[in-house]
Amino acid sequence: MSADLLQVRLRLPRADFRLDVDLALPASGITVLFGPSGSGKTSVLRCVAGLEHAPEGQVRVAGECWQDTDRGVFLPTHQRPLGYVFQEASLFDHLDVTGNLRYGLRRVRCEQAEATLQAAIELLGIGHLLKRRTDALSGGERQRVAIARALATSPRVLLLDEPMAALDQARRQDILPWLERLRDELKLPMLYVTHSVNELARLADHLVVLDQGRVRSQGPLATVLASLDALVLLGDEAGVVISGQVLARDAAWHLQSVGFDEHVLWLASTDAPLQQTVRLRILARDVSLCTQPPRSTSIQNQLPGVVDALGPGNHPGETLVRVRCASKLLLARITSRAVQELGLVPGMPVWAQVKSVAIVH
């Protein structure tokens, strides 16, 4: 097995399903485990952590074997160099933030432990919280401290089990930028459990979709989201994520342009600096198609492309159309009658229309 991959093969009977997964995951970045409640997401994390003992399984992290039932290998949790962040921060209320962070160092015996802790404090922006009591922290601050405590142990892998499930929407928006920073700056594999499409769209590099203990789809985020199974997997939230650079701002109309390949998309202005790479989420329900260049339309974005593939929607009257625009793929959810009236077939030139107000940054 390659040391460049996180290898997870598990078979584990559960009350309502049988977990049966075979995953070869990237050795850096965030892999999101996505699916409805009861699909097996947390079971995978617990098996990787050694909190559950799958009767059949292999777990390898950075070339190190943590479990191999064929060879009788099973490392207990305390011997696995990992960090685990739960839904609740689970901090010690009798200790201040510094005390909580240093508690995590007790099982670490390396000369660089102190430097690692200081790097985690800086990375998560919690230096000003060190002397504060934990009961005086907001929910988002508590989770940032919990993540820093997990990172302080120099883990080989970081496991995050719905770390924002207990937070309200405002606190979730507070902590998301810090999670993005972890993804962008740490060379560390992270397994992140969620059933939030917004979280996976913002954070995931790699996506694994689970249902009833089995893998429905897995691969790079853009590839999985642009599949014709997207409607089945994500329902009304089906859409794609496109990366591009902020090119310009139109202060008069409070808009900004984001470029990818030779194309430009206009959307509501944000505080992202010029030239910064950003992710844009475009839902299939917000894309319409034309067979002629659009004229006299209120829709600000018209992208020339080619029909790549067609597939069934969730409703008999709907069709999912995948359109290739240069190197990127868009999904459009339209009526089957429109497909017939326009004569849409793979290879046909079209224009995809996307409302500026519908694009999520």
C-alpha positions as CSV (number, residue, x, y, z in Angstrom):
1,M,0.0,0.0,0.0
2,S,1.2,3.5,-0.8
3,A,2.5,5.7,2.0
4,D,1.0,8.6,0.1
5,L,-2.6,7.4,0.8
6,L,-4.8,6.9,3.8
7,Q,-6.1,3.4,3.4
8,V,-9.3,2.4,5.1
9,R,-11.0,-1.0,4.5
10,L,-13.7,-1.9,6.9
11,R,-16.6,-4.3,7.4
12,L,-18.6,-3.9,10.5
13,P,-22.2,-5.0,11.3
14,R,-24.4,-2.3,12.7
15,A,-28.0,-2.4,14.0
16,D,-29.6,-1.0,10.8
17,F,-26.9,-1.7,8.1
18,R,-23.6,-3.3,7.4
19,L,-20.6,-0.9,7.1
20,D,-18.6,-2.0,4.0
21,V,-16.1,0.5,2.7
22,D,-12.8,0.5,0.8
23,L,-11.2,3.9,0.7
24,A,-7.9,5.2,-0.7
25,L,-7.8,8.8,0.5
26,P,-5.3,11.7,-0.1
27,A,-2.6,12.1,2.5
28,S,-3.3,15.8,2.8
29,G,-6.3,18.2,2.7
30,I,-9.8,17.5,3.8
31,T,-11.8,14.4,2.9
32,V,-15.4,15.0,3.7
33,L,-17.5,11.9,4.6
34,F,-21.0,13.0,3.6
35,G,-24.4,11.3,3.9
36,P,-27.7,11.2,5.9
37,S,-27.8,10.4,9.5
38,G,-27.2,6.6,10.0
39,S,-25.1,6.2,6.8
40,G,-21.9,5.1,8.6
41,K,-19.9,8.3,8.6
42,T,-19.1,8.4,12.4
43,S,-18.5,4.6,12.4
44,V,-15.7,5.1,9.9
45,L,-14.1,7.7,12.1
46,R,-14.4,5.6,15.2
47,C,-12.8,2.6,13.4
48,V,-9.9,4.7,12.2
49,A,-9.5,6.0,15.8
50,G,-9.6,2.5,17.2
51,L,-12.7,3.3,19.3
52,E,-14.5,0.6,17.3
53,H,-12.9,-2.8,16.4
54,A,-14.2,-3.8,13.0
55,P,-14.0,-7.6,12.7
56,E,-12.7,-7.2,9.2
57,G,-10.5,-4.3,8.5
58,Q,-7.3,-2.6,7.4
59,V,-6.3,0.9,8.4
60,R,-3.0,2.4,7.3
61,V,-1.9,6.0,7.8
62,A,1.3,7.4,6.3
63,G,2.5,3.8,5.6
64,E,2.0,2.8,9.3
65,C,-0.4,-0.1,9.9
66,W,-2.9,0.6,12.7
67,Q,-5.2,-2.4,12.0
68,D,-4.9,-5.5,9.8
69,T,-7.2,-8.3,10.9
70,D,-5.6,-10.7,8.5
71,R,-2.3,-10.3,10.4
72,G,-3.8,-9.9,13.8
73,V,-2.7,-6.2,14.2
74,F,-4.8,-3.8,16.1
75,L,-3.3,-0.7,17.8
76,P,-5.3,0.7,20.7
77,T,-6.4,4.3,20.5
78,H,-3.7,5.6,22.8
79,Q,-1.0,4.2,20.5
80,R,-2.5,5.8,17.3
81,P,-1.0,9.3,16.6
82,L,-4.3,11.0,15.8
83,G,-6.4,14.0,16.8
84,Y,-10.1,13.7,17.4
85,V,-12.5,16.6,17.5
86,F,-16.1,15.8,18.6
87,Q,-19.4,17.6,18.1
88,E,-19.0,19.1,21.6
89,A,-15.7,20.6,22.4
90,S,-15.4,18.5,25.7
91,L,-13.0,21.0,27.4
92,F,-12.1,20.7,31.0
93,D,-14.0,23.5,32.8
94,H,-11.6,23.5,35.8
95,L,-8.7,24.4,33.5
96,D,-8.2,27.6,31.6
97,V,-7.5,27.5,27.8
98,T,-3.7,27.1,28.4
99,G,-4.4,24.2,30.8
100,N,-6.6,22.5,28.3
101,L,-4.0,22.9,25.5
102,R,-1.2,21.5,27.6
103,Y,-3.2,18.6,28.8
104,G,-3.1,17.3,25.2
105,L,0.7,17.3,25.4
106,R,0.9,14.7,28.2
107,R,1.0,11.7,25.8
108,V,3.5,13.4,23.4
109,R,7.2,12.8,23.9
110,C,9.0,14.8,21.3
111,E,11.3,17.8,21.3
112,Q,9.1,19.8,18.9
113,A,5.9,19.5,21.0
114,E,6.1,23.0,22.3
115,A,6.7,24.5,18.9
116,T,3.8,22.4,17.5
117,L,1.5,23.8,20.2
118,Q,2.5,27.4,19.5
119,A,2.0,26.9,15.8
120,A,-1.5,25.5,16.4
121,I,-2.3,28.5,18.7
122,E,-1.2,30.9,15.9
123,L,-2.9,29.0,13.1
124,L,-6.3,29.0,14.9
125,G,-6.0,32.6,16.2
126,I,-6.6,31.8,19.9
127,G,-3.5,33.5,21.5
128,H,-5.8,36.1,23.1
129,L,-7.9,33.4,24.8
130,L,-5.1,31.6,26.6
131,K,-5.9,32.9,30.1
132,R,-9.6,32.8,29.7
133,R,-11.9,30.2,31.5
134,T,-13.5,27.8,29.1
135,D,-17.0,28.7,30.4
136,A,-16.4,32.2,29.1
137,L,-15.8,31.0,25.5
138,S,-18.3,31.1,22.7
139,G,-19.1,27.9,20.9
140,G,-16.9,28.7,18.0
141,E,-14.0,29.6,20.3
142,R,-14.4,26.4,22.2
143,Q,-14.1,24.3,19.0
144,R,-11.0,26.3,17.9
145,V,-9.4,25.4,21.3
146,A,-10.5,21.8,20.9
147,I,-8.9,21.7,17.4
148,A,-5.7,23.3,18.6
149,R,-5.5,20.7,21.5
150,A,-5.8,17.9,18.9
151,L,-3.2,19.4,16.7
152,A,-0.8,19.9,19.6
153,T,-0.2,16.2,19.8
154,S,1.4,16.2,16.2
155,P,-1.2,13.8,14.8
156,R,-0.7,11.8,11.6
157,V,-4.4,12.3,10.9
158,L,-7.1,14.7,12.2
159,L,-10.6,13.4,12.7
160,L,-13.5,15.9,12.9
161,D,-16.9,14.5,13.7
162,E,-19.5,17.2,12.8
163,P,-17.5,19.9,14.7
164,M,-20.1,22.6,13.9
165,A,-23.3,20.6,14.6
166,A,-23.7,22.2,18.0
167,L,-23.1,25.7,16.8
168,D,-25.7,28.2,15.6
169,Q,-25.4,29.7,12.1
170,A,-23.5,32.8,13.2
171,R,-20.9,30.7,15.0
172,R,-20.5,28.4,12.1
173,Q,-19.7,31.3,9.9
174,D,-17.1,32.4,12.4
175,I,-15.3,29.0,12.5
176,L,-15.4,28.2,8.7
177,P,-12.5,30.5,7.8
178,W,-10.3,28.9,10.4
179,L,-11.1,25.4,9.0
180,E,-10.3,26.7,5.5
181,R,-7.0,27.9,6.9
182,L,-6.2,24.5,8.3
183,R,-7.0,22.9,4.9
184,D,-4.8,25.4,3.0
185,E,-1.8,25.5,5.4
186,L,-1.5,22.0,7.0
187,K,0.0,19.1,5.1
188,L,-2.1,16.7,7.1
189,P,-4.9,14.4,6.1
190,M,-8.2,15.3,7.7
191,L,-11.4,13.2,7.8
192,Y,-14.4,15.5,8.3
193,V,-17.9,14.2,8.9
194,T,-20.9,16.3,8.0
195,H,-24.3,16.2,6.4
196,S,-24.2,19.9,5.5
197,V,-23.8,20.6,1.8
198,N,-22.5,24.1,2.5
199,E,-19.7,22.7,4.7
200,L,-18.6,20.2,2.1
201,A,-18.7,22.8,-0.7
202,R,-16.5,25.2,1.3
203,L,-14.1,22.7,2.9
204,A,-13.7,19.4,0.9
205,D,-10.8,18.6,-1.4
206,H,-12.0,15.0,-1.6
207,L,-15.6,13.7,-1.1
208,V,-16.9,10.4,0.0
209,V,-20.7,9.9,-0.2
210,L,-22.0,7.2,2.1
211,D,-25.5,5.6,2.3
212,Q,-26.5,2.6,4.4
213,G,-22.9,1.9,5.1
214,R,-21.7,1.8,1.5
215,V,-19.8,4.2,-0.7
216,R,-22.2,5.7,-3.3
217,S,-19.5,7.9,-4.8
218,Q,-16.0,9.1,-4.0
219,G,-13.3,11.3,-5.7
220,P,-12.1,14.9,-6.0
221,L,-14.9,17.3,-4.9
222,A,-15.5,18.8,-8.4
223,T,-15.7,15.4,-10.0
224,V,-18.3,14.0,-7.6
225,L,-20.4,17.1,-7.6
226,A,-20.5,17.2,-11.4
227,S,-21.6,13.6,-11.7
228,L,-25.0,12.8,-13.1
229,D,-25.8,11.1,-9.7
230,A,-25.6,14.5,-8.0
231,L,-29.3,14.9,-7.9
232,V,-29.8,11.5,-6.3
233,L,-27.0,12.2,-3.8
234,L,-27.7,15.8,-3.0
235,G,-31.3,16.4,-4.0
236,D,-32.3,20.1,-4.3
237,E,-28.7,21.1,-3.3
238,A,-27.1,19.5,-6.4
239,G,-24.6,21.8,-8.1
240,V,-21.0,22.3,-8.7
241,V,-18.1,24.2,-7.1
242,I,-15.8,26.2,-9.4
243,S,-12.5,27.8,-8.3
244,G,-11.4,31.1,-9.9
245,Q,-9.6,34.4,-9.2
246,V,-11.2,37.7,-8.1
247,L,-10.5,40.0,-11.0
248,A,-12.3,43.3,-10.4
249,R,-15.0,45.1,-8.5
250,D,-17.8,47.3,-9.8
251,A,-18.3,49.6,-6.8
252,A,-21.3,51.4,-8.4
253,W,-23.3,48.1,-8.6
254,H,-21.7,46.2,-5.6
255,L,-20.5,43.4,-7.9
256,Q,-17.2,41.6,-8.3
257,S,-15.9,39.5,-11.2
258,V,-14.3,36.1,-10.8
259,G,-12.4,34.6,-13.7
260,F,-11.7,30.9,-14.7
261,D,-10.1,29.9,-18.0
262,E,-11.2,32.6,-20.4
263,H,-14.6,33.1,-18.7
264,V,-15.8,35.7,-16.2
265,L,-18.6,35.4,-13.7
266,W,-20.2,38.4,-11.9
267,L,-21.6,38.0,-8.5
268,A,-22.4,40.1,-5.4
269,S,-19.3,41.8,-4.0
270,T,-17.5,40.4,-1.0
271,D,-14.4,41.4,0.9
272,A,-12.1,38.9,-0.9
273,P,-9.0,40.7,-2.1
274,L,-8.2,41.0,-5.8
275,Q,-6.3,38.0,-7.3
276,Q,-7.4,35.7,-4.4
277,T,-8.6,32.3,-5.4
278,V,-12.1,31.7,-4.3
279,R,-14.7,28.9,-4.5
280,L,-18.1,29.5,-6.1
281,R,-21.0,27.2,-5.7
282,I,-23.5,27.1,-8.5
283,L,-26.7,25.1,-8.0
284,A,-28.2,23.1,-10.9
285,R,-31.6,24.7,-10.2
286,D,-30.1,28.2,-10.9
287,V,-28.7,27.4,-14.4
288,S,-30.8,27.7,-17.6
289,L,-29.8,26.9,-21.1
290,C,-30.1,28.6,-24.5
291,T,-29.2,27.3,-28.0
292,Q,-28.6,30.9,-29.2
293,P,-26.5,33.7,-27.7
294,P,-28.9,35.3,-25.1
295,R,-30.0,38.9,-25.8
296,S,-31.9,41.5,-23.7
297,T,-31.8,39.4,-20.6
298,S,-31.5,40.4,-16.9
299,I,-29.2,37.4,-16.3
300,Q,-25.6,38.8,-16.1
301,N,-23.7,35.6,-16.7
302,Q,-23.8,33.7,-20.1
303,L,-21.2,31.1,-20.6
304,P,-20.7,29.3,-24.0
305,G,-20.3,25.6,-23.6
306,V,-21.1,22.2,-25.0
307,V,-23.6,19.6,-23.7
308,D,-21.5,16.9,-22.1
309,A,-24.1,14.5,-20.9
310,L,-27.8,14.1,-19.9
311,G,-29.3,12.1,-17.1
312,P,-32.6,11.7,-15.2
313,G,-33.7,14.1,-12.5
314,N,-35.4,13.3,-9.2
315,H,-38.8,13.9,-10.9
316,P,-40.0,12.2,-14.1
317,G,-40.4,15.7,-15.7
318,E,-36.8,16.8,-15.0
319,T,-33.5,16.2,-16.7
320,L,-30.0,16.9,-15.4
321,V,-27.8,18.4,-18.1
322,R,-24.0,18.6,-17.7
323,V,-22.4,21.3,-19.7
324,R,-18.6,21.7,-20.3
325,C,-17.4,25.3,-20.3
326,A,-13.7,25.2,-21.1
327,S,-12.2,23.1,-18.3
328,K,-15.1,23.4,-15.9
329,L,-18.4,21.6,-15.7
330,L,-21.8,23.0,-14.8
331,L,-25.1,21.2,-14.1
332,A,-28.5,22.5,-15.2
333,R,-31.7,21.0,-13.9
334,I,-34.4,21.7,-16.5
335,T,-37.7,20.1,-17.6
336,S,-37.6,17.2,-19.9
337,R,-39.9,19.1,-22.2
338,A,-37.3,21.8,-22.6
339,V,-34.7,19.2,-23.5
340,Q,-36.9,17.9,-26.3
341,E,-38.0,21.3,-27.5
342,L,-34.3,22.5,-27.7
343,G,-33.1,19.2,-29.1
344,L,-30.4,18.9,-26.6
345,V,-27.9,16.1,-27.2
346,P,-24.3,15.5,-26.2
347,G,-21.9,17.6,-28.2
348,M,-24.4,20.4,-28.9
349,P,-23.2,24.0,-28.4
350,V,-25.3,25.9,-25.8
351,W,-25.1,29.0,-23.5
352,A,-25.5,28.5,-19.8
353,Q,-27.1,31.4,-18.0
354,V,-26.4,31.9,-14.3
355,K,-28.0,34.6,-12.1
356,S,-25.4,36.7,-10.3
357,V,-27.6,36.8,-7.2
358,A,-27.7,33.0,-7.2
359,I,-23.9,32.3,-7.0
360,V,-22.7,31.5,-3.5
361,H,-19.2,32.6,-2.6
